[in-house]
Structures are given as structure tokens and as C-alpha cells.
Amino acid sequence: MVGERRERVMKKAKYLSYGNKRQPEEISEVLGSVIERASVNIDVRQGNLIERWSDVAPGDWAEVARPIGIRDHTLLVEVASGAGGSLLKYQIQQLLDAISLEFGTDLVTSVRFRVARS
């Protein structure tokens, strides 16, 4: 049993070796490639919509709802109460039209509501 355990430890140690010694790389080179790969699917229009919400959102939307974020073309907005969200449901198309006019038709295609916690 002790021999088996020692053999397993030796096998693990063999895989931990790194082969040829690698030279350290500049952090800026590594960081740049990581950021480039991570930001491939980021749409800056999402941040612009949230930042400019009060200018873009029509009527009651700017006063009653607060944008949280966009995922898979669905805008999540937070409302103070379920009643406020129910009233805004009848105005979703107006919001989608305003967003499409400002940012294009492919940014937001649907809206979800979340009631704020008190």
C-alpha cells in the first residue's frame, strides 16, 4: 500500500515538470492579449444606453424604471413596484422603438422587469 502511494506521488510529480525553461514575458504583452480575448463580444452600445437612459427612454420609462443591463438582447429594468412594472408593460413597444432609433434594431428586442427590494 505504501509502495502504491509512493508510485502515485511520483507520477504526479512527473507531470508537474515544465520541460524547457520559459523566459518570463512582459506583463503588458500578456495583459493585452487577455483583454483582447475577453472583450471580443462586448457591445459598447449597452453601456451607452444605460448611461443615456434619461435621454433615450420615452415618457414614464425614464422616471419609473432604471436599466440594470442587457443580456441576449433582453433589457432588464428595475421598477419600484409591481404596479409600476405592470403599467410599463403596455409601453414596451414605445421603449423598443426609441432604443432602435438611437442604437439600432439589434441591441434590444425584449424587456424584463425586476421589482426593487426595499
Legacy VTK file of the C-alpha trace (Angstrom):
# vtk DataFile Version 3.0
C-alpha trace
ASCII
DATASET POLYDATA
POINTS 118 float
0.000 0.000 0.000
2.805 2.407 0.855
4.556 1.485 -2.383
1.407 2.204 -4.411
1.004 5.589 -2.770
4.624 6.498 -3.429
4.248 5.448 -7.059
1.163 7.717 -7.470
3.052 10.657 -5.945
5.959 10.116 -8.327
3.603 10.031 -11.337
2.049 13.333 -10.259
5.469 14.884 -9.804
6.448 13.849 -13.325
3.535 15.828 -14.762
4.377 18.911 -12.725
7.677 19.473 -14.516
7.558 22.216 -17.126
10.043 20.848 -19.616
12.061 23.608 -21.257
12.605 26.649 -19.111
10.487 29.506 -20.407
11.537 33.101 -20.247
9.261 35.475 -18.354
7.080 37.691 -20.537
6.317 41.367 -20.104
3.063 41.779 -18.193
1.829 44.317 -20.751
2.092 41.715 -23.533
0.207 39.103 -21.551
-2.406 41.518 -20.222
-3.067 42.966 -23.666
-3.832 39.566 -25.161
-6.080 38.627 -22.215
-8.079 41.859 -22.529
-8.349 41.420 -26.289
-9.754 37.892 -25.920
-12.121 38.878 -23.108
-13.656 41.843 -24.919
-14.493 40.090 -28.183
-18.266 40.012 -27.564
-18.706 43.341 -25.777
-21.129 45.802 -27.337
-20.392 49.325 -26.103
-23.903 50.406 -27.057
-25.141 48.603 -23.932
-23.183 50.943 -21.685
-24.250 53.928 -23.754
-27.929 53.012 -23.350
-27.611 52.710 -19.584
-25.609 55.946 -19.356
-28.054 57.912 -21.529
-31.221 56.280 -20.195
-32.955 59.517 -19.179
-32.420 60.944 -22.693
-33.417 57.816 -24.630
-36.260 56.315 -22.589
-39.668 57.768 -23.503
-42.306 59.093 -21.099
-42.688 57.207 -17.840
-39.774 54.875 -18.504
-37.120 57.407 -17.518
-38.932 58.294 -14.300
-40.195 54.892 -13.155
-37.646 52.350 -14.418
-33.890 52.030 -14.027
-31.893 49.956 -16.531
-29.792 47.173 -15.000
-28.213 45.558 -18.050
-28.683 43.730 -21.326
-28.219 40.006 -21.908
-29.097 38.182 -25.119
-30.853 41.303 -26.465
-33.123 41.466 -23.397
-33.072 44.675 -21.369
-33.540 44.195 -17.631
-35.103 47.195 -15.900
-35.778 47.693 -12.222
-39.037 49.248 -11.042
-40.043 50.357 -7.556
-43.232 48.296 -7.512
-45.024 45.588 -9.413
-47.804 48.057 -10.198
-45.327 50.379 -11.913
-43.969 47.475 -13.941
-47.493 46.419 -14.933
-48.227 49.883 -16.304
-44.966 49.979 -18.244
-45.697 46.620 -19.900
-48.193 48.412 -22.105
-45.456 50.815 -23.239
-42.743 48.287 -24.101
-43.051 48.838 -27.837
-42.527 52.598 -27.383
-39.318 51.872 -25.467
-38.104 49.372 -28.067
-38.805 51.895 -30.841
-36.862 54.623 -29.022
-33.897 52.305 -28.414
-33.949 51.087 -32.028
-33.989 54.645 -33.318
-30.977 55.592 -31.206
-28.894 52.380 -31.193
-30.211 50.116 -33.967
-32.729 47.289 -34.020
-30.334 44.566 -32.889
-29.411 45.905 -29.435
-32.659 45.238 -27.513
-35.535 43.060 -28.693
-37.347 42.418 -25.396
-37.704 43.831 -21.878
-37.838 42.117 -18.479
-38.789 43.719 -15.181
-37.370 43.302 -11.696
-39.054 44.805 -8.653
-36.589 46.615 -6.388
-36.100 45.252 -2.913
-36.968 47.621 -0.105
LINES 1 119
118 0 1 2 3 4 5 6 7 8 9 10 11 12 13 14 15 16 17 18 19 20 21 22 23 24 25 26 27 28 29 30 31 32 33 34 35 36 37 38 39 40 41 42 43 44 45 46 47 48 49 50 51 52 53 54 55 56 57 58 59 60 61 62 63 64 65 66 67 68 69 70 71 72 73 74 75 76 77 78 79 80 81 82 83 84 85 86 87 88 89 90 91 92 93 94 95 96 97 98 99 100 101 102 103 104 105 106 107 108 109 110 111 112 113 114 115 116 117
